[in-house]
Amino acid sequence: MKAEQVIGTVGMSTMTIRPGDTSVAQGINDLPVASTNNILSLMESACSACIIEFLDFGETTITENSTLNFFGAVGVGSEIHATARCLSFESNLLIFEVQVHQHARLIASGQVTRKFVERVSFMARAAAETMVAERPQSSVS
């Protein structure tokens, strides 16, 4: 992927909040509003939509960092829309400006940084790290 191809591209994603998408359903608090996790997932989906057509075979991106600011809450049945705009691409990192709206009302905004990875290598590393982490530790007497 070349930087000049993705800078300024825009991606969008939409979701309707279901009961299982709420903070109360996920054990975060007792409020039946869209959880932070689901807002971030919607933003990440918009980032992916922004660049999907520019990825080469075997490439993908993973979230490395995110900074979010919340301005409102939305309840069950609400439809929300995320937009992501690619601001920069340097050293294998893509930086996106993201926003979530319910109609014209701003719900959240922030910045998401995604890192390019080669899919097969990344999954092999993840599997190896998981196996090492799950290996029983021997005790020394």
Summary of the structure (lengths in Angstrom):
residues: 141
radius of gyration: 18.1
end to end distance: 54.1
largest distance: 65.2
contacts: 401
relative contact order: 0.21
helix: 30%
strand: 42%
